[in-house]
Amino acid sequence: MAIKVLLAEHHGLIRDGIVRMLEANHDLQLVGLVSNLGEMQRQLRDREVDVAILDMGLPPAGALEATHRIVRSYPMLRLVTLGASAQGPYPARLLQAGVHGFVTQESCSQDLVKAIRTVASGKQYISGDAAQHILLSNLSHELSAVSTLSARELSVMVMVSKGLRPQEISSSLAISPKTVSTYRSRACRKLGVKTDVELTHLSLKHGLIDSYV
């Protein structure tokens, strides 16, 4: 029986490549294709899905918090996340949140195929570059300043770095603009920066946003 896959990806070239890859493997069946988190959550409610592939750059920003909600709301769903980079806090944070697989966008298509099949069988899958990064971080016992941010502070940092206005962040996260400002200030203080430009630079450095956002 084919594994039913929902793809949540907004970058056209990446999306088209994954769709072709899924179509080339007869044990994988694409049952839904969405380009934002709202559509993804509606599809999960309305369709039978075995494995969901979620691009961490999916709009609106705040995909890290969305993974928490998805994992809690759909305990039988197997969730594979796509990250722009193996660097930064995302891989470890996502595994802590309960996702079942993490693959970088630089990974080959067969890596993603293997991830889908592995998580569908009840196991976890981490692409080699991400696994190496997590291992080296644990062995060195060095936590970057970014890794000290709370999930909400990290979400606000990413959204600010993507150029979203405070009102947009407020609406997306269901918090007040004043609270958005508080989380931004906390993140800046922990990171030792003052401006949105500096926040954006750190987000790019740690692979939290794509360079072409």
C-alpha positions in Angstrom: 0.0 0.0 0.0 1.4 3.4 -1.0 2.5 5.9 1.6 0.2 8.9 1.4 2.3 12.1 1.3 1.4 15.8 1.9 3.9 18.3 0.6 4.1 21.8 2.1 6.6 23.7 0.0 6.4 27.3 -1.4 9.6 27.4 -3.6 8.6 26.5 -7.1 11.8 24.8 -8.2 12.1 22.8 -5.0 8.4 21.9 -5.0 8.5 20.7 -8.7 11.6 18.6 -8.0 10.0 16.9 -5.0 6.8 16.2 -6.9 8.7 14.5 -9.8 10.6 12.5 -7.2 7.4 11.3 -5.6 5.8 10.4 -8.9 8.9 8.3 -9.8 8.5 6.1 -6.7 5.3 4.0 -7.0 5.2 3.3 -3.2 4.8 7.0 -2.6 1.5 8.8 -3.3 1.2 12.6 -3.3 -2.3 13.4 -1.8 -1.8 17.1 -1.2 0.3 20.0 -2.3 0.2 23.3 -0.3 2.2 26.5 -0.1 1.5 27.9 3.4 0.8 26.7 6.9 -2.9 27.5 6.8 -3.5 25.3 3.8 -1.4 22.6 5.3 -3.5 22.5 8.5 -6.7 22.4 6.4 -5.4 19.5 4.3 -4.4 17.6 7.4 -7.9 17.9 8.7 -9.6 16.9 5.5 -7.3 14.2 4.1 -5.8 10.9 5.1 -2.0 11.6 5.3 0.8 9.2 6.4 3.8 11.5 6.0 3.8 15.3 5.8 6.9 17.1 4.4 7.2 20.6 5.8 9.5 23.3 4.5 10.7 25.3 7.6 10.6 28.5 5.4 6.9 28.1 4.7 4.9 31.3 5.1 3.6 32.7 7.3 6.8 32.5 9.4 6.6 30.6 12.7 7.0 27.1 11.3 8.9 26.0 14.4 5.9 26.7 16.6 3.6 25.2 14.0 5.5 21.9 14.2 4.6 21.8 17.9 0.9 22.2 17.1 1.0 19.7 14.3 2.7 17.0 16.4 0.3 17.5 19.2 -2.8 17.6 17.0 -2.0 14.6 14.7 -0.1 12.0 16.8 -0.4 9.4 14.1 1.1 11.7 11.5 4.8 11.3 10.6 6.4 14.7 10.0 9.6 15.3 7.9 10.9 18.8 7.9 13.1 20.5 5.2 15.7 23.0 6.4 17.7 25.4 4.4 20.8 24.3 6.3 22.1 21.7 8.8 23.6 24.6 10.8 21.9 26.5 13.6 19.5 25.4 16.2 16.7 24.1 14.0 17.6 20.4 13.6 18.0 19.8 17.4 15.0 22.0 18.2 12.7 20.1 15.7 13.7 16.7 17.1 12.9 18.0 20.6 9.5 19.1 19.3 8.7 15.6 18.2 9.3 15.7 14.4 10.3 12.4 12.9 12.7 13.4 10.2 14.9 16.3 9.2 16.4 16.7 5.7 18.3 19.7 4.3 17.4 21.2 1.0 20.9 20.4 -0.3 20.3 16.7 0.2 19.8 14.5 -2.8 16.3 13.3 -3.7 17.0 9.8 -2.6 17.8 11.2 0.8 14.2 12.5 1.1 12.8 9.3 -0.3 14.7 7.3 2.4 13.5 9.8 5.0 9.8 9.3 4.0 10.1 5.5 4.0 12.0 5.5 7.3 9.6 7.6 9.2 6.6 5.8 7.7 8.0 2.6 9.2 8.0 4.2 12.7 11.7 5.3 12.9 13.4 8.6 12.9 15.6 9.9 10.0 18.2 12.7 10.1 20.2 13.6 7.0 23.9 13.0 7.4 25.0 16.7 7.5 22.4 17.5 10.2 23.3 14.5 12.3 27.0 15.5 12.1 26.2 19.0 13.2 24.1 17.8 16.2 26.8 15.4 17.2 29.6 17.9 17.1 27.5 20.4 19.0 26.8 17.9 21.7 30.4 16.7 21.9 31.8 20.2 22.2 29.2 21.3 24.8 29.1 24.7 23.1 25.7 26.3 22.8 25.5 29.3 20.5 23.6 32.3 21.7 20.8 31.5 19.2 20.3 28.1 20.9 19.5 29.9 24.1 16.4 31.6 22.6 13.0 30.3 23.6 10.7 28.9 20.8 8.7 32.2 20.8 11.8 34.4 20.7 13.2 32.3 17.9 10.0 32.6 15.9 9.9 36.4 16.3 13.5 36.6 15.3 12.9 34.7 12.1 9.8 36.7 11.2 11.5 40.0 11.8 14.4 38.7 9.7 12.0 38.0 6.9 10.8 41.6 6.9 7.4 41.1 8.5 5.9 44.1 10.3 5.0 43.9 14.0 1.3 43.8 13.2 1.8 40.9 10.8 3.8 39.0 13.4 1.2 39.8 16.0 -1.6 38.4 13.8 0.4 35.3 12.9 1.4 34.3 16.5 -1.9 35.6 18.1 -0.1 37.9 20.5 -0.2 41.7 20.9 2.3 44.0 19.0 3.6 45.0 22.5 4.4 41.4 23.2 6.1 41.0 19.8 8.3 44.0 20.8 9.1 42.3 24.1 10.2 39.1 22.5 12.3 40.9 19.9 14.0 42.9 22.6 14.8 39.7 24.6 16.2 38.0 21.5 18.4 41.1 20.7 19.6 41.2 24.3 20.6 37.5 24.3 22.2 37.8 20.9 24.1 41.0 21.7 22.5 42.9 18.7 20.4 46.1 18.4 19.1 46.3 14.9 16.9 44.2 12.6 19.7 44.1 10.1 21.9 42.4 12.7 19.1 40.0 13.4 18.8 39.2 9.8 22.5 38.6 9.4 22.4 36.1 12.3 19.4 34.4 10.8 21.2 33.9 7.5 24.4 32.8 9.2 22.6 30.1 11.2 20.4 28.9 8.3 17.2 30.1 9.9 16.1 31.9 6.7 17.0 31.4 3.0 19.3 33.9 1.4 16.7 34.4 -1.3 13.8 35.2 1.1 
